[in-house]
Amino acid sequence: MATKTEVLQEVVIKFAGDSGDGMQLTGSQFTNNTALLGIDLATFPDFPAEIRAPQGTLPGVSGYQLRFSSDMVYTPGDECDVLVAMNAAALKVNLKSLKKGGRIIANTDGFDVKNLRLANYPDGINPLEDDSLSSYEVIKMDVTKMTREALKDITMGTKEKDRAKNMFVLGFLYWMYNRNLDNTIQFIGEKFGKKPEIFESNIKVLKAGYNYGDTTEAFSTTYTVAKARMESGTYRSIMGNQALTYGLIAFSQKTGLPLFLGSYPITPASDILHELSRHKSFGIRTFQAEDEIAGISAAIGAAYGGSLGVTTTSGPGMALKTEAMGLAVMLEIPLVIIDVQRGGPSTGLPTKTEQSDLLQAYYGRNGECPMPVVAASSPHDCFNAIYEACRISVQHMTPIIFLSDGYIANGAEPWRFPQTVDLPEVPVHFKTELGHGEEKYHPYLRDEKLVRSWVVPGTPGLEHRIGGIEKQNITGNVSYDPENHQLMVKIREEKVDKIAADIPEQRLDSGAEKGKLLVIGWGSTYGVIKSAVAELKFQGYEVSHAHIRYLRPFPRNLGDIIKNFEQVLIPEINNGQLIKIIRDKYLVDAKAYNKIMGIPITKGELTEVMKKMLA
């Protein structure tokens, strides 16, 4: 029977299964395949903190949500159209996020007595056999059995064969959405080309899944989504940590500054260390230190020696690095501290997202210790935002904190990557000799921006010592003088404040310049705020959106923008942090919307909050 093809505007798929079922790989391959077609997309990987979570249990469920559309996409979607459930636990955890009338693709082997018991279903209850799923379209497939059948001629153990189950599901979905297998076959070749048996088994199962859809009479419809209307150019799928890494490399190459990363592995920042270590051909040095303190201390030494010093971490590591951050502030050297935030406190939620470190970035050090703070708003924005953070650090001789989070770091979206000629020029100046009238080098002699000079240690005639004890103004000698300490505290603060003159003014992302409601966001809330504001504007509401990249100092016109609106709403994935700073700085009665569940805010819940404020 011939199949018909139905054109859809958008689709949201959730791949879910045990943490050993390969759902992240399946989702990322479908994502790459989608990006190659020029379809806009956004993803949300969601996986357990344990390296090997208890098999078949609710805490062990690993998920990957993908939204792709012929229109512009800013979030991975509130609800799913399709749920791939590899076992009973995956269904139970994710059913609440599936639209009524949505499609469930269920691996029946994952709904045996053992799996049902591990998923806490009552004895004798199987959701695939009763009428509890009558509101959905259920496609039952014994993926495990069909995977083993496809590999019956390959001499592998049953356990090894079962690892290819995800390829069967991927092949079936490629058939369902009219996709080509070539890019995934190429990926499998690159990954397993030196292991012929694994390579062959994955290809066989991928094709078996595709052929199952193509030859089974029960499936009479395939679907397609048209290309999105995006700006012309060359695109690739990019994850936040990848984009951040490429931004660091681009800055190093553009300025000629050697790049040194001193780091200690921590979720969700470790991928930056992994990716940078692959690019030694660009003169990049990566150092996996014995702990967080050693990582930042090595980066400080590299910055003092004339390199672009970088250290990466998450919230718990930020806590350990704070003393060394204070040293960097006292030394006034360029240092980029990257914090990929996760749920806290303490070890908290290692694989779940949160915007919970803003106050730590602002105030989390001993003494008066001001540092500029910059935040990325999406995976692809990490490239431009980290490039800008590096510029500020180098040109203003200051350590800087760059904030990302788990949602941005692991999410993916299409990225129209820039050409080298399009990147901003960033002049870097090292002092190499005494100036006119100078008899001795003074390390804390400043220019009109209060920026001191950068000297590579050992430069003839410019020998000097600096350290963590308070410095005398200009000379840099150790000083315990009370008046001098107050002066230096004020100078360091003013130097950071002056950066406001060197960054763009705040602009509205959407909406009128005056109105009833201004929604202010930062970081990964960008997509959901943009989507919610667009929907309310379409419905006739007076609402605008401002998203802040420069969190310290704020853009110089931010206060004027705020004054133009009757109400201000600040949604955050924390318990209210930016709102405290905004209220303190601008004395505005802003309202908060906070979500602290380790998952992003949805468009539906945010639009309801905005409507209530506008009622």
C-alpha positions as CSV (number, residue, x, y, z in Angstrom):
1,M,0.0,0.0,0.0
2,A,1.4,3.4,-1.0
3,T,2.1,5.8,1.8
4,K,1.0,9.4,1.7
5,T,3.1,12.3,3.0
6,E,1.6,15.0,5.3
7,V,3.3,18.4,5.7
8,L,3.6,19.7,9.2
9,Q,4.6,23.1,10.5
10,E,6.5,21.8,13.5
11,V,7.2,18.6,15.6
12,V,8.3,18.1,19.1
13,I,9.9,14.6,19.8
14,K,11.0,13.3,23.2
15,F,13.4,10.4,23.2
16,A,13.3,8.6,26.5
17,G,14.7,5.4,28.0
18,D,17.1,4.0,30.4
19,S,20.4,5.8,30.7
20,G,22.1,3.0,28.9
21,D,19.7,3.0,25.9
22,G,21.6,5.7,24.0
23,M,18.8,8.3,23.9
24,Q,21.3,11.2,23.9
25,L,23.1,9.8,20.9
26,T,19.8,9.1,19.1
27,G,18.5,12.6,19.8
28,S,21.8,14.3,18.7
29,Q,21.8,12.3,15.4
30,F,18.2,13.2,14.6
31,T,19.2,16.8,15.5
32,N,22.2,16.8,13.1
33,N,20.0,15.3,10.4
34,T,17.4,18.0,10.9
35,A,20.0,20.8,10.9
36,L,21.4,19.6,7.5
37,L,17.9,20.1,6.0
38,G,17.9,23.8,7.0
39,I,15.0,23.3,9.5
40,D,15.2,25.4,12.6
41,L,15.4,23.5,15.9
42,A,16.0,23.7,19.6
43,T,16.9,20.8,22.0
44,F,16.8,19.9,25.6
45,P,18.9,17.0,26.8
46,D,17.9,15.7,30.2
47,F,19.9,12.9,31.8
48,P,20.6,11.4,35.3
49,A,23.6,12.6,37.4
50,E,24.8,9.1,38.0
51,I,27.2,7.7,35.4
52,R,25.2,4.5,35.4
53,A,21.8,5.1,37.1
54,P,19.8,2.1,38.4
55,Q,18.5,0.4,35.3
56,G,14.8,0.6,34.7
57,T,14.0,3.0,37.6
58,L,12.4,6.4,37.4
59,P,15.6,8.3,38.5
60,G,17.5,6.4,35.8
61,V,15.4,7.8,32.9
62,S,17.4,9.7,30.2
63,G,15.6,12.0,27.9
64,Y,16.3,14.2,24.8
65,Q,13.7,16.6,23.6
66,L,13.9,18.1,20.1
67,R,11.6,20.7,18.5
68,F,12.0,21.4,14.8
69,S,9.9,23.8,12.7
70,S,9.5,25.6,9.4
71,D,9.3,28.8,11.6
72,M,11.9,30.3,13.9
73,V,12.4,28.2,17.0
74,Y,13.4,29.6,20.4
75,T,12.5,26.9,22.9
76,P,12.4,23.0,22.7
77,G,8.6,23.1,23.2
78,D,6.3,22.9,26.2
79,E,4.6,19.6,25.1
80,C,5.6,16.7,22.9
81,D,3.9,15.4,19.8
82,V,5.8,12.2,19.9
83,L,7.2,10.2,22.9
84,V,9.6,7.4,22.3
85,A,9.4,5.2,25.4
86,M,12.0,2.5,25.6
87,N,10.7,1.2,28.9
88,A,7.9,1.6,31.4
89,A,9.9,4.2,33.5
90,A,10.4,6.4,30.5
91,L,6.7,6.4,29.8
92,K,5.8,7.2,33.4
93,V,8.2,10.0,33.8
94,N,7.4,11.7,30.5
95,L,3.7,11.0,29.8
96,K,2.7,14.3,31.5
97,S,4.6,16.3,28.9
98,L,2.9,14.5,25.9
99,K,0.0,16.3,24.2
100,K,-3.4,14.7,24.3
101,G,-3.8,12.8,21.0
102,G,0.0,12.6,20.7
103,R,1.9,9.5,19.5
104,I,3.7,7.0,21.8
105,I,6.3,4.7,20.2
106,A,6.7,2.0,22.9
107,N,9.3,-0.7,23.0
108,T,7.1,-3.6,24.3
109,D,10.2,-5.5,25.7
110,G,10.6,-2.6,28.2
111,F,7.2,-3.2,29.7
112,D,7.8,-6.7,31.0
113,V,7.0,-7.6,34.7
114,K,10.4,-6.6,35.9
115,N,10.4,-3.2,34.2
116,L,6.8,-2.4,35.3
117,R,7.8,-3.2,38.9
118,L,11.0,-1.0,38.7
119,A,8.8,1.8,37.4
120,N,6.5,1.5,40.4
121,Y,3.4,0.3,38.5
122,P,1.0,-1.7,40.7
123,D,1.2,-5.5,40.2
124,G,-0.8,-6.6,37.2
125,I,-1.0,-3.2,35.6
126,N,0.5,-2.6,32.2
127,P,-0.3,0.8,30.6
128,L,0.1,-0.8,27.1
129,E,-2.6,-3.3,27.8
130,D,-5.3,-1.4,29.7
131,D,-7.2,1.7,28.5
132,S,-5.1,4.3,30.4
133,L,-3.5,5.5,27.1
134,S,-6.7,5.8,25.2
135,S,-6.1,9.5,24.7
136,Y,-3.0,8.8,22.7
137,E,-2.0,7.0,19.5
138,V,0.2,4.1,20.7
139,I,2.6,2.3,18.3
140,K,3.8,-0.9,19.9
141,M,7.1,-2.3,18.7
142,D,9.3,-5.1,20.2
143,V,12.4,-3.1,19.4
144,T,14.6,-5.6,21.3
145,K,13.3,-8.6,19.4
146,M,13.6,-6.9,16.0
147,T,17.1,-5.7,16.8
148,R,18.3,-9.2,17.7
149,E,16.6,-10.6,14.5
150,A,18.5,-8.0,12.4
151,L,21.7,-9.2,13.9
152,K,21.1,-12.9,14.0
153,D,24.0,-13.5,11.6
154,I,26.5,-11.4,13.6
155,T,28.6,-13.2,16.2
156,M,28.0,-10.8,19.1
157,G,26.6,-11.5,22.6
158,T,23.0,-10.6,23.3
159,K,24.0,-7.8,25.6
160,E,26.1,-6.2,22.8
161,K,23.4,-6.6,20.2
162,D,20.9,-4.9,22.5
163,R,23.0,-1.8,22.6
164,A,21.9,-1.1,19.0
165,K,18.2,-0.8,19.9
166,N,18.4,3.0,19.7
167,M,19.5,2.7,16.0
168,F,16.3,0.8,15.2
169,V,14.2,3.5,16.7
170,L,16.3,6.2,14.8
171,G,15.9,4.3,11.5
172,F,12.1,4.1,12.0
173,L,11.8,7.8,12.8
174,Y,14.0,8.7,9.7
175,W,11.4,6.8,7.6
176,M,8.5,8.5,9.4
177,Y,9.9,12.0,8.8
178,N,11.2,11.4,5.3
179,R,14.9,11.5,6.2
180,N,18.0,10.3,4.6
181,L,20.3,7.9,6.5
182,D,23.6,9.0,4.9
183,N,24.8,11.5,7.6
184,T,24.2,8.9,10.4
185,I,25.9,6.2,8.4
186,Q,28.9,8.5,8.0
187,F,28.8,9.3,11.7
188,I,28.8,5.5,12.6
189,G,31.7,5.0,10.2
190,E,33.8,7.7,11.8
191,K,33.0,6.5,15.3
192,F,33.3,2.7,14.8
193,G,35.2,2.4,11.5
194,K,38.1,0.6,13.3
195,K,35.6,-1.9,14.9
196,P,34.0,-3.6,11.9
197,E,31.5,-5.7,13.9
198,I,30.1,-2.8,15.8
199,F,30.0,-0.7,12.7
200,E,28.2,-3.4,10.7
201,S,25.7,-4.1,13.5
202,N,24.7,-0.4,13.9
203,I,24.2,0.0,10.2
204,K,22.1,-3.2,9.9
205,V,19.8,-2.1,12.7
206,L,19.5,1.4,11.5
207,K,18.3,0.1,8.1
208,A,16.1,-2.5,9.7
209,G,14.2,0.2,11.6
210,Y,13.8,2.2,8.4
211,N,12.6,-0.8,6.4
212,Y,10.2,-1.7,9.2
213,G,8.4,1.5,8.7
214,D,8.6,1.2,4.9
215,T,7.2,-2.3,4.7
216,T,4.7,-2.6,7.6
217,E,1.2,-2.0,6.3
218,A,0.0,-0.5,9.6
219,F,2.0,2.7,8.8
220,S,0.4,4.6,5.9
221,T,1.6,8.1,6.5
222,T,5.0,9.8,6.6
223,Y,5.6,13.5,7.5
224,T,7.8,16.3,6.4
225,V,8.6,19.8,7.8
226,A,9.7,22.5,5.3
227,K,12.9,24.5,5.6
228,A,12.8,27.5,8.0
229,R,13.0,31.0,6.6
230,M,16.4,31.8,8.1
231,E,19.1,34.3,7.0
232,S,21.1,32.9,4.1
233,G,24.5,31.5,5.0
234,T,26.3,28.3,6.0
235,Y,24.8,26.7,9.1
236,R,25.8,23.9,11.5
237,S,24.2,22.4,14.6
238,I,26.0,23.7,17.6
239,M,25.8,23.1,21.4
240,G,26.6,25.8,23.9
241,N,29.8,24.4,25.2
242,Q,31.1,23.9,21.6
243,A,30.2,27.4,20.6
244,L,31.9,28.7,23.7
245,T,35.1,26.8,22.9
246,Y,35.2,28.1,19.4
247,G,34.7,31.6,20.6
248,L,37.8,31.2,22.9
249,I,39.8,29.8,20.0
250,A,38.6,32.6,17.6
251,F,39.6,35.3,20.1
252,S,43.0,33.7,20.6
253,Q,43.7,33.5,16.9
254,K,42.3,37.0,16.2
255,T,44.4,38.7,18.9
256,G,47.5,36.5,18.7
257,L,47.3,35.8,22.4
258,P,48.2,32.2,23.4
259,L,45.3,30.5,25.1
260,F,45.8,28.6,28.4
261,L,43.0,26.7,30.1
262,G,43.5,25.7,33.7
263,S,40.6,23.5,34.7
264,Y,39.2,20.7,36.8
265,P,36.5,18.5,35.4
266,I,33.0,19.2,36.6
267,T,29.5,18.7,35.1
268,P,28.3,20.5,33.0
269,A,31.5,22.4,32.1
270,S,33.8,19.4,31.4
271,D,33.1,19.4,27.7
272,I,34.9,22.7,27.3
273,L,38.1,21.1,28.6
274,H,37.6,18.1,26.3
275,E,36.9,20.2,23.2
276,L,39.8,22.7,23.8
277,S,42.2,19.8,24.3
278,R,41.5,18.7,20.7
279,H,42.8,21.9,19.2
280,K,46.5,22.0,20.2
281,S,47.3,22.8,16.6
282,F,46.2,26.4,17.4
283,G,48.8,26.7,20.1
284,I,46.3,26.0,22.9
285,R,47.4,24.6,26.1
286,T,45.0,22.7,28.4
287,F,45.9,21.7,31.9
288,Q,43.7,19.3,33.9
289,A,44.7,20.3,37.4
290,E,44.4,18.3,40.6
291,D,41.6,20.5,42.0
292,E,39.7,23.7,41.3
293,I,42.1,25.9,43.2
294,A,45.1,24.7,41.2
295,G,43.2,25.2,38.0
296,I,42.5,28.9,38.5
297,S,45.9,29.5,40.0
298,A,47.6,28.1,36.9
299,A,45.4,30.3,34.7
300,I,46.3,33.3,36.8
301,G,50.0,32.5,36.2
302,A,49.4,32.2,32.5
303,A,47.6,35.5,32.4
304,Y,50.4,37.2,34.3
305,G,52.8,35.7,31.8
306,G,51.0,37.3,28.8
307,S,48.5,34.6,27.8
308,L,44.7,34.6,27.6
309,G,44.1,32.8,31.0
310,V,40.8,30.8,31.2
311,T,39.4,28.6,33.9
312,T,36.1,26.6,33.7
313,T,33.8,25.3,36.4
314,S,30.3,25.1,37.8
315,G,28.8,26.4,41.1
316,P,30.7,24.2,43.6
317,G,34.0,24.9,41.8
318,M,33.2,28.7,41.9
319,A,33.1,28.4,45.7
320,L,36.6,26.8,45.7
321,K,38.0,29.4,43.3
322,T,36.9,32.5,45.2
323,E,40.2,33.2,47.1
324,A,42.1,33.0,43.8
325,M,39.5,35.3,42.1
326,G,40.3,37.9,44.8
327,L,44.0,37.6,44.0
328,A,43.2,38.2,40.3
329,V,41.2,41.3,41.2
330,M,44.1,42.6,43.3
331,L,46.6,41.8,40.6
332,E,44.3,43.4,37.9
333,I,45.1,40.9,35.2
334,P,43.0,39.6,32.4
335,L,41.4,36.2,33.4
336,V,38.2,34.6,32.1
337,I,36.3,32.6,34.7
338,I,33.5,30.5,33.0
339,D,30.7,29.2,35.3
340,V,28.3,26.7,33.6
341,Q,25.6,26.8,36.3
342,R,23.7,23.9,37.7
343,G,21.3,23.2,40.5
344,G,22.7,23.7,44.0
345,P,23.6,24.2,46.8
346,S,26.5,21.9,47.5
347,T,26.6,19.0,45.0
348,G,23.0,19.8,44.3
349,L,21.7,18.7,40.9
350,P,24.8,18.1,38.7
351,T,22.9,17.5,35.4
352,K,20.0,19.9,35.9
353,T,19.9,23.5,34.9
354,E,19.6,26.5,37.2
355,Q,20.5,30.3,37.1
356,S,21.6,30.2,40.7
357,D,25.1,31.7,40.7
358,L,24.4,35.3,39.8
359,L,24.6,36.6,43.3
360,Q,27.7,34.4,43.8
361,A,29.3,36.1,40.7
362,Y,28.3,39.5,42.1
363,Y,29.2,39.2,45.7
364,G,30.7,35.7,46.5
365,R,34.2,36.8,47.5
366,N,35.8,38.2,50.6
367,G,36.3,42.0,50.8
368,E,35.2,44.5,48.3
369,C,36.0,42.5,45.2
370,P,34.2,43.8,42.1
371,M,34.3,41.9,38.8
372,P,32.4,42.4,35.5
373,V,29.8,39.7,34.7
374,V,28.6,38.6,31.2
375,A,26.0,36.0,30.4
376,A,25.1,34.1,27.2
377,S,21.5,33.7,26.2
378,S,21.5,30.6,23.9
379,P,23.8,27.9,22.6
380,H,24.9,29.8,19.6
381,D,25.2,33.1,21.6
382,C,28.0,31.5,23.6
383,F,30.4,32.2,20.7
384,N,29.8,36.0,20.6
385,A,29.3,36.4,24.4
386,I,32.6,34.7,25.3
387,Y,34.4,36.7,22.6
388,E,33.0,39.8,24.2
389,A,33.9,38.7,27.7
390,C,37.5,38.1,26.5
391,R,37.6,41.5,25.0
392,I,36.5,43.3,28.2
393,S,39.0,41.3,30.3
394,V,42.0,42.0,28.1
395,Q,41.2,45.7,27.3
396,H,40.3,46.6,30.9
397,M,42.9,44.4,32.6
398,T,40.3,42.7,34.9
399,P,39.2,39.2,35.6
400,I,35.7,38.6,34.3
401,I,33.0,36.0,35.1
402,F,31.1,34.4,32.2
403,L,27.8,32.7,33.0
404,S,26.2,29.9,31.0
405,D,24.1,27.0,32.4
406,G,23.4,23.4,31.8
407,Y,20.4,24.1,29.5
408,I,22.6,26.3,27.2
409,A,25.7,24.1,27.5
410,N,24.0,20.9,26.4
411,G,21.2,22.4,24.1
412,A,21.7,22.6,20.4
413,E,20.5,24.9,17.6
414,P,21.5,25.9,14.1
415,W,24.3,28.4,14.0
416,R,25.3,30.6,11.1
417,F,29.0,30.8,11.9
418,P,31.0,33.9,11.1
419,Q,34.0,34.3,8.9
420,T,37.2,35.5,10.5
421,V,37.0,38.8,8.7
422,D,33.7,39.5,10.4
423,L,35.1,39.1,13.9
424,P,35.8,42.4,15.8
425,E,39.4,43.5,16.0
426,V,40.7,43.6,19.6
427,P,44.0,45.5,19.9
428,V,46.1,44.1,22.7
429,H,49.0,46.2,24.1
430,F,51.9,45.0,26.2
431,K,54.1,47.6,27.7
432,T,57.6,46.9,26.5
433,E,59.6,50.0,27.7
434,L,59.5,53.0,30.0
435,G,57.5,55.9,28.7
436,H,58.7,59.5,28.3
437,G,59.6,60.9,31.7
438,E,59.3,57.6,33.5
439,E,62.3,56.7,35.7
440,K,60.8,53.5,37.1
441,Y,58.0,51.2,36.1
442,H,54.9,51.7,38.3
443,P,52.6,48.7,37.8
444,Y,49.5,50.6,39.1
445,L,49.9,53.7,37.0
446,R,46.6,54.0,35.0
447,D,45.1,55.5,31.9
448,E,41.9,57.4,31.6
449,K,39.8,54.2,32.0
450,L,41.8,53.4,35.2
451,V,43.4,50.4,33.4
452,R,47.0,49.5,34.3
453,S,49.5,48.3,31.8
454,W,50.2,44.6,31.0
455,V,53.8,43.6,31.2
456,V,55.3,40.2,30.4
457,P,57.5,39.2,33.4
458,G,61.2,39.6,32.6
459,T,60.8,42.5,30.2
460,P,64.1,44.5,30.6
461,G,63.6,47.7,32.7
462,L,60.0,46.8,33.7
463,E,60.8,44.2,36.4
464,H,58.1,44.4,39.2
465,R,56.4,42.4,41.9
466,I,52.7,42.1,42.6
467,G,50.7,40.0,45.0
468,G,47.6,39.6,47.1
469,I,48.4,42.1,49.9
470,E,46.9,45.6,49.4
471,K,48.9,47.8,47.0
472,Q,50.0,51.4,47.3
473,N,48.4,53.5,44.5
474,I,50.7,53.8,41.5
475,T,53.8,52.2,42.9
476,G,52.3,48.8,43.7
477,N,54.2,48.6,47.0
478,V,52.7,46.8,49.9
479,S,50.5,49.2,51.9
480,Y,48.6,49.0,55.1
481,D,47.7,52.7,55.1
482,P,43.9,53.1,55.8
483,E,43.4,56.0,53.4
484,N,45.2,54.2,50.6
485,H,43.1,51.1,51.1
486,Q,39.9,53.0,50.8
487,L,41.3,54.8,47.7
488,M,42.2,51.5,46.0
489,V,38.8,49.9,46.8
490,K,37.1,52.9,45.2
491,I,39.5,52.8,42.2
492,R,38.9,49.1,41.5
493,E,35.1,49.6,41.8
494,E,35.2,52.7,39.5
495,K,37.3,50.8,36.9
496,V,34.6,48.1,36.6
497,D,31.9,50.8,36.5
498,K,33.7,52.6,33.6
499,I,33.3,49.5,31.5
500,A,29.7,50.6,31.0
501,A,31.0,53.3,28.6
502,D,32.7,50.6,26.5
503,I,29.7,48.3,26.0
504,P,26.6,48.8,23.9
505,E,23.5,50.4,25.3
506,Q,20.6,48.1,26.2
507,R,18.1,47.5,23.4
508,L,14.7,46.0,23.5
509,D,14.6,42.6,21.9
510,S,10.9,43.1,21.0
511,G,8.0,45.4,21.7
512,A,7.4,49.1,22.0
513,E,9.8,51.5,23.9
514,K,7.0,52.4,26.3
515,G,4.1,50.3,27.5
516,K,2.4,48.4,30.3
517,L,4.8,45.6,30.9
518,L,8.5,45.1,30.4
519,V,9.9,41.5,30.8
520,I,13.5,41.6,31.8
521,G,15.6,38.4,31.4
522,W,19.1,37.1,31.4
523,G,20.8,33.9,30.3
524,S,18.8,30.9,29.2
525,T,15.4,32.4,29.8
526,Y,15.8,34.3,26.5
527,G,14.0,31.8,24.2
528,V,10.9,31.3,26.4
529,I,10.5,35.1,27.1
530,K,10.9,35.9,23.4
531,S,8.3,33.3,22.5
532,A,5.8,34.3,25.3
533,V,6.1,38.0,24.5
534,A,5.6,37.3,20.8
535,E,2.4,35.4,21.5
536,L,1.0,38.1,23.8
537,K,1.8,40.9,21.3
538,F,0.0,38.9,18.6
539,Q,-3.0,38.9,21.0
540,G,-2.9,42.7,21.3
541,Y,-1.2,43.1,24.7
542,E,1.3,45.9,25.4
543,V,4.4,44.0,26.4
544,S,8.1,44.3,25.6
545,H,11.2,42.3,26.3
546,A,14.8,43.3,27.3
547,H,17.4,40.7,27.7
548,I,20.6,41.6,29.5
549,R,24.0,40.3,28.4
550,Y,26.1,42.7,30.5
551,L,25.1,42.0,34.1
552,R,27.9,44.0,35.7
553,P,28.1,46.8,35.0
554,F,24.6,47.2,33.5
555,P,24.3,49.1,30.2
556,R,24.2,52.8,31.0
557,N,20.6,53.3,29.6
558,L,18.9,50.3,31.4
559,G,17.4,52.5,34.1
560,D,15.9,54.8,31.5
561,I,14.3,51.9,29.7
562,I,12.8,50.5,32.9
563,K,11.2,53.9,33.7
564,N,9.2,53.7,30.5
565,F,7.0,50.9,31.7
566,E,4.2,50.6,34.2
567,Q,5.2,47.1,35.4
568,V,8.4,45.0,35.3
569,L,8.5,41.2,35.4
570,I,11.8,39.2,35.9
571,P,11.5,35.5,35.2
572,E,14.5,33.4,36.5
573,I,15.4,29.8,37.0
574,N,16.4,30.6,40.6
575,N,14.7,31.9,43.8
576,G,15.0,35.6,42.7
577,Q,18.6,36.9,42.1
578,L,18.6,39.5,39.3
579,I,15.5,41.0,40.7
580,K,17.3,41.8,44.0
581,I,20.0,43.6,42.0
582,I,17.5,45.5,39.8
583,R,15.4,46.6,42.8
584,D,18.5,47.7,44.6
585,K,20.0,49.6,41.6
586,Y,16.9,51.2,40.2
587,L,14.5,51.3,43.1
588,V,11.7,49.7,40.9
589,D,9.0,47.4,42.3
590,A,9.7,44.6,39.9
591,K,7.8,41.3,40.2
592,A,9.5,37.9,40.1
593,Y,8.5,34.6,38.5
594,N,10.8,31.8,39.7
595,K,11.1,28.2,38.8
596,I,13.6,26.0,40.7
597,M,13.0,22.5,39.4
598,G,16.1,21.9,37.4
599,I,14.1,22.4,34.2
600,P,13.4,25.5,32.0
601,I,10.4,27.8,32.3
602,T,7.7,26.9,29.7
603,K,6.0,29.4,27.4
604,G,2.6,28.4,28.7
605,E,3.3,29.1,32.3
606,L,5.0,32.4,31.5
607,T,2.2,33.7,29.3
608,E,-0.3,33.0,32.2
609,V,1.8,35.0,34.6
610,M,2.1,37.9,32.1
611,K,-1.7,37.9,31.4
612,K,-2.5,38.1,35.2
613,M,-0.2,41.1,35.5
614,L,-1.8,42.8,32.6
615,A,-5.4,42.0,33.6
